[in-house]
């Protein structure tokens, strides 16, 4: 793994395609750094929000990327990536030869490799650049980028990356960044399951909800991910920053990647079943940490007393 330094200056403008929960705050950070952003999204609502923060909106993809040396993409899944880049969107065809395509989403190795082949044929440098973090981190500019592809292209793009990430890690020339992101998300999914079981066990042992959350946060297992989830768990707030349905999609990618590589991933398979149950019981739109609901229901528990009363019971 290598970090990249660069003495290049930021370009005068870039294009951003996909102005969703992560795409929009990342684009906003680039604007704040002094680089103009030309944006495109299929949603008129998202495009209107983008215009309010200073993005130059485009109704047509071709005009958004015209004459842009860097095009960033943030989309939901494999199907959206292939449709955007290779099929009806024809993004690769609209980009100018010699430009850089920077794709920030969590997608499969196979879909990414198809885009890589088309980009190479067009003379476009392709950076696979999934990010680790959430919309809050995107707004703060503290995402981490896992990057693979041409190393010189990353050096060129680094001044723009610096606007919305705290670090970029170059992992190789091909699809290594895709695998790295799936590995990170596997750990997040399993951590959610681990927290759910631990919290439910503590409740069964008559430990107050708030007290156990405080203990977890201050203990050896209090990772950044755990600490980030403590405040919403204290309030029993399962508003989504990354939904159970999205985690289920990523676990499908993880299992496909693992099976193709001959890696045994029983924990990933178990968590996929947990998210299947959440989706089936109407919680697919809840945050991925709503695995707590699943484990509590299986254990015959309802809401903890402190959450029902809206009070806090820290010792």
N, C-alpha and C positions, 0 to 999 in steps of 0.2 A: 504494500500500500504506500502511495506517495502523495504528499501534498505538493501543490503547484504554486510557484511564484511567477509574477509577471510584472513587467514594466510598461505594458501596453496601456493606453488611455481608453476610457469608455467610448463606445461609438456614439454618434449623434442620435441614432434612433435604432430601435429593435422592434420586432413584431412579437405579439403574444397571442396565441390561439388557445382558447379555453379559459374563460374568466370565471371559474367556479370558486369554491370555498378556499382553495389554496392558490389557484391561478391569479385571482384578483389581488389579494394582498401582496403576492410576489411582484406583480406588475407595478403596484403602488410603490413598493420599495425602490424599484428601478427608476421610476419617475422622480422620487425624492432625492435620488443620487445625481440627478441632472441629465438623465438620458430620456429622450422622448420614446413613448410606447404607442405603437399602432396596434389596435386590438380587433379580434374577431371572436364571436361566439354565436352559436345557433339560437341562444335565448336572447330575445329582445330586452328582457328585464335585466339580465346580467350585463348586456352591452350598455344599457342606460346607466347602471350603477358604475360601470367602468368610466363612462364619459364624465360622471360627476367628480371622479378623483383625478381627472386629467388625461386619461387614455384617449387617443384619437380613434373614434369608433369607425368601423367599416362594415357595410352590409354584405360585401363580397370578400371571400377569402383571398382571391387573387390581388385585389387592391391593397389589402392589409399587409401582404408580404412583399409587395412590389419594391424593388431596390433596397430591401433590407438585407444586410450582411449576416444578421443573426435572427433566427426564428425560434421562439420558445413555444413548447406545446405542453398543456396540462389537461388531460382528458380522463374519463372514468375507467376504461377497460380496453381489452384487445380489439373488440368489435369496433369501438369508436376510433381506435388508432388506425386500423386498417382502412376503415371507411374514409377517414380524414386524409391520410397520407397517400393511399394507393387507389382508392375506388372513386366514389362520387366527388370527394373533396379535392382530389388530385393535388394535394399540397406540394409534394415533391416536384411535380411538373411545373408548378407556379413559381418555385424558388429559383433564384439565379445561380448558375454554376459558380462554384467557388465560395458559396455562402455556407453557414453552419446551422444545422438543424439540431436543436437541443430539446430532448424529450424528457420531461420530468415525472412521468406517471409511473404507477406500479402495473406493469404488464408482463406477459410471458416472454421467455427467451425466444420462442418460435415467432411470435408476432413481431418482436423487435428485430429479429434477424431478417425478416421479409422487408422491413423498412430500410434496414442497412443496405441490402442488396440494391434496392431501387435508388437510394441516395447515391451510392457509389457509381451506378450507371449514369447518373445525372451530373456527376462531378461535385456532389455536395458532401461536406464533412459532417458526420453524424455522431453526436455525443449522447449516449444513454446516461441520463442524469437523474434518476429517481431521488427524491428527497425524503429525509426522515424528520418528522415533526408534525405539527398541527397548525390550524389557522392562527392561533395565538403566537406560535413561534414564527410563522410567516410574517405576521404584522411586525414582530420585533426584529426581524432579520436574523434569526438565530437557528434557521434550519441547517441541517447537514446534508451535503450532496455527495452521493456515491456516483462516481463517473467512470465510464469506460468508453473507449473510442480513441481517435487521434489525440495524442498528448499535446501536440502543438495547437490544436483547436481549443483545448481547454485553457492553455496559456493565453490565447487570444481572447477567450470569453471570460476569463477570470475577473476583470474589473466589473463586469455586469453581475456575475455570480456573487461577488462580494457585497452587493446591495441587499441580497435577501438570504444569504447563508453565512454562517460563522466559519465554515470550513468546507473545502472540497477535497475528496479523497479519490485520487486516480488509481484504478484497480487493474487496468489492462487495456488491450486494444479491441476487445470484442464485446461479449455480452456479460462480462463479470459483474457489472453494476446491477444488472437485473437479478442475478442470483443473490447478491449481497442484500438487496432490498427485501427479497423474499425471506432470507434468513433472519433479518431483523424483525420482520413482521411475524414470523413464526414465534420468536421469543416474546413479542408483545401479546400475541394471542394466548400463549401458554401462561404468561404472567397473569393475564386476566382470569383465567381458570383457576390458577393457584390462589389468587386473592379471594375469589369467590368461595372456594372451599375453606380457606383459613378463616374468613369472616363468619361463615355459617357455623363452623366448628366452635368458634369463640362464643357465638350467640347461644348455641346449645349448652355451652358450659357456663351460662349465666354471666357472661362478661358484657358490660354495657357497650353498645355500638360505638359511641363516640370515643370511649376510653380505648377500645381495641384499635380504632383507626389511628389515634394518637400514638399508641405503642408501635404499630407497624411503621409509621412514618419515622419514628425516632430509633428504630432498630436497625440491625445489620442488613435487613432486606429493603430498607427505605431507598430504593433506586429513584432516579429522576422521574421515571414513568409512574412509579407508585406514588411519589409525592405529588405529582400533577393530578392524580385521580382522588387524592384524599379530600380536598374541599368539596367537589360535587358529591362524593359518597357521603360526607357528613350531612349534606342537605337532601340526600336521596334524589339527586338531580341527575337524570339519565338523558338529558338533552344531548343530542349527538354532536360530537366533534369529528368522529369517524364511526360510522354506524355498524351495527351487527351484520347487516346485509353486505356492507363493503368488506368487513373482515371475512365473511364467508366466501366472498369472491376471491380474496387474496389467499385463503386457505386452499381453495381449489387449485390456484396457480402453484402454491407451495407443494401440494401433494403430487401434481403432475410433474413438476420439476424433480422432486425427490424420487418418484418412481422411475423417471427416465434416467436418473443418475445412479440408480441402484442403492438409494439411501433409505433406511428404515426410519419412518417418522410416525410412530404410534401416537405420540402426544398431539401431533397435528391432526391426525384422523379423529382422535377423541374430541378435540376442540371443534372440529368441523361439525360433528354431531350435536354438540352443545349449541352452536349457532343455528343449526337446522331447527332445533327445538324452539329457540327464541323467535326465529322468523315465523314458524308455524303457529306460535301462540300470540302473534300480533306485535312482537317487539323488534322486528327487523329494522325499524327506523330509529330505535333507541341507540344510545352510545354502546360501543363494544363492551364496556365494563358492565353492562346489564346482564352479563353472565351471573351476576349476583342474584338477580331475579330467579334464574333457572335453578341454581343450587338451593336457594331458600325454599322454593316451591317443592322441589324433590324431597326436602327435609321437613316439610310440614310447617314452615315458618311464614308469618306475614311480615308486616312492617315492624321494625324495632320501636320500642316505646318512645325513645327520645326523639326519633324522627316524626312519629305520629303527633307528639306534643309540640314539635317545633322548637324544643329547647336543646341545650347542650349540657352534657354531664361529665365534663372533664374533671379528673381528680385533682 
